[in-house]
Amino acid sequence: MTEIEDRLLDILSKVLLLEKHEISDELKRKDFEPWDSMAHFIIVSELENEFEIFFEDEEVVDIWSVGDLKALLRKKLSP
């Protein structure tokens, strides 16, 4: 696990009230009730603050799973 993934899991664990080992790339918003619109907003906000990045509106609405979040972070943080 990379440092970026570890920091992402810290945020997801805190916001979704899950243990890190319970979070997988396949965890999807539509299948996990606690990941509602407010939790989604908080996750995005926490990630922007943690990594000092900004997500465009189109990017935010296209996040449907933890795997999507990881891919977007890789894109945003790559040199």
Legacy VTK file of the C-alpha trace (Angstrom):
# vtk DataFile Version 3.0
C-alpha trace
ASCII
DATASET POLYDATA
POINTS 79 float
0.000 0.000 0.000
1.318 3.416 -0.926
1.327 6.417 1.378
-1.386 8.016 -0.775
-3.621 4.944 -0.464
-3.028 4.857 3.277
-4.037 8.508 3.638
-7.112 7.877 1.465
-8.109 4.908 3.634
-7.672 7.035 6.772
-10.172 9.548 5.389
-12.640 6.931 4.174
-12.427 5.085 7.482
-13.136 8.258 9.425
-16.012 9.472 7.241
-17.703 6.125 6.556
-17.056 4.713 10.045
-15.353 1.593 8.715
-12.145 -0.161 9.659
-9.442 0.182 7.016
-9.451 -3.560 6.324
-13.183 -3.324 5.467
-12.533 -0.900 2.597
-11.811 -2.299 -0.863
-11.629 -0.824 -4.359
-14.995 -2.452 -5.069
-16.840 -0.520 -2.319
-19.479 1.468 -4.226
-21.603 4.427 -3.178
-24.837 2.889 -4.455
-24.274 -0.315 -2.473
-23.245 1.302 0.823
-25.942 3.398 2.467
-23.645 5.459 4.746
-21.894 6.788 1.611
-24.660 9.289 0.922
-24.380 12.720 -0.690
-23.206 14.381 2.524
-20.534 11.738 3.142
-19.463 12.116 -0.503
-19.085 15.867 -0.050
-17.055 15.368 3.136
-14.780 12.770 1.490
-14.080 15.078 -1.450
-13.462 18.040 0.850
-11.140 16.028 3.113
-9.165 14.755 0.103
-8.802 18.259 -1.314
-7.479 19.489 2.024
-5.232 16.489 2.677
-3.576 16.483 -0.745
-3.904 20.219 -1.523
-5.741 19.531 -4.798
-9.042 20.604 -6.335
-11.666 18.372 -7.908
-13.766 19.704 -10.775
-17.543 19.207 -10.486
-17.478 16.665 -13.327
-14.848 14.623 -11.489
-16.840 14.617 -8.259
-19.997 13.257 -9.879
-18.003 10.529 -11.649
-16.727 9.036 -8.376
-18.725 5.870 -7.744
-16.276 3.617 -5.913
-13.095 3.549 -3.886
-11.335 2.406 -7.060
-12.559 5.562 -8.815
-11.157 7.665 -5.973
-7.769 5.964 -6.204
-7.600 6.426 -9.973
-8.541 10.100 -9.702
-5.968 10.716 -6.975
-3.254 9.039 -9.077
-4.206 11.306 -11.989
-4.241 14.459 -9.851
-1.008 13.704 -7.991
1.125 12.414 -10.855
3.868 14.811 -11.978
LINES 1 80
79 0 1 2 3 4 5 6 7 8 9 10 11 12 13 14 15 16 17 18 19 20 21 22 23 24 25 26 27 28 29 30 31 32 33 34 35 36 37 38 39 40 41 42 43 44 45 46 47 48 49 50 51 52 53 54 55 56 57 58 59 60 61 62 63 64 65 66 67 68 69 70 71 72 73 74 75 76 77 78
